[in-house]
Amino acid sequence: MQTAFTRLVGCTQPLQQAPMGGVSGPELAGAVARAGALGMLCEFDLEPAEERMTNAVAGAGGGAVGMGFFGHAIQDDLGTFETAAARLRVVEVFWTTPDPALVARARSAGEALVAWQVGSLDDALAAQDAGCDFVITQGVEAGGHVRGTQPRDELLHEVRERVSIPVVAAGGIAAPESVAAALSAGAAAVRIGTAFIATHESRGHPAYIEALLAAQSGDDTVLTTAFAVGWPDAPHRVLKSALAAAEAFTGDVVAEGGPPAARRPVLRFSSATPSRHVEGRIDAMAQYAGMGVGSVTRVLPAADLVAKLVSHLA
Ligand SMILES: Cc1cc2nc3c(=O)[nH]c(=O)nc-3n(C[C@H](O)[C@H](O)[C@H](O)COP(=O)(O)O)c2cc1C
């Protein structure tokens, strides 16, 4: 299906896989891009960022790959942001208020489209004013860190009425029916995180993936500020079971992670994602999950998941 998003990005499916720290490495971003959607890397991961860009683009077979950045950390990582703007199809920022200076910086570094994930109408308007090419509206149903307080459909509706750039809807979308509904409601594409954790190419820890498969519905998730170590005062949605396990845990260190040469303790209530390279009490780590988790019932190759998610589109 062609939309303003597919025409702009140059992909064949109106779908963006969310950048997910500790989950979306080059294997996932490349496979999603090869399947016709927009595959996203996250600025942080085990290997150097440039190596991950090279590997994701190599795996993408000409498909569109981007990289997501956090506005509050980007001043320490401007070189990577500029490299991504020069080498990838999309650079994107999350968490802070849209910043025209950062958009201009990407424009002077390369040809990448620039996007911003927002949680409010005001920030969507600011993204458009800052010169962004598209905006992602994140509803409160989303897994991971949650910027706003409004439900996805309400925010999408408000933003669609007021901005002219393509709007990508995010939060709690994990089934083909909800993909079709979001596009019918005026989204130019959907952005999906949680469902892509349960793919062969995901870097999520197997025990984390099992917990996602076991969750029955959005009622098994909770919006909290508990996993604050490393990122305080930032609401995030996780599995309720993970919050309960972290609360019941009595020590200071729940696990150990990082590259083989530099293993580091993962503190109780750390914001770190339970990825494959972590060992320890995975059940008591921040098991981020969106409210669509009940639709995540099996582990698929990423390309099959893309095909399944778009299967109800005309
Ligand atoms: C495990 C996990 C990690 C995430 N990490 C990031 C990240 O690094 N950068 C980012 O912009 N968004 C991140 N998000 C949020 C996504 O961008 C997106 O808003 C969310 O996944 C959409 O909701 P869904 O998970 O219900 O599909 C993360 C989400 C999850 C589930």
The ligand as a Gaussian input file, in Angstrom:
#p B3LYP/6-31G(d) Opt

LIG

0 1
 C       12.154000      -2.545000      24.420000
 C       11.855000      -1.160000      23.929000
 C       12.904000      -0.277000      23.778000
 C       12.662000       1.006000      23.266000
 N       13.724000       1.831000      23.058000
 C       13.518000       2.985000      22.384000
 C       14.643000       3.748000      21.949000
 O       15.798000       3.376000      22.178000
 N       14.400000       4.898000      21.266000
 C       13.120000       5.305000      20.962000
 O       12.951000       6.328000      20.303000
 N       12.051000       4.605000      21.376000
 C       12.209000       3.447000      22.055000
 N       11.119000       2.699000      22.424000
 C        9.743000       3.211000      22.167000
 C        9.354000       3.098000      20.705000
 O        9.932000       4.140000      19.958000
 C        7.835000       3.152000      20.448000
 O        7.274000       4.367000      20.839000
 C        7.051000       2.014000      21.093000
 O        7.737000       0.806000      21.007000
 C        5.695000       1.883000      20.436000
 O        4.835000       1.092000      21.187000
 P        4.757000      -0.517000      21.083000
 O        5.958000      -1.026000      21.789000
 O        3.501000      -0.817000      21.817000
 O        4.726000      -0.891000      19.650000
 C       11.334000       1.423000      22.952000
 C       10.275000       0.511000      23.131000
 C       10.525000      -0.770000      23.598000
 C        9.369000      -1.718000      23.742000

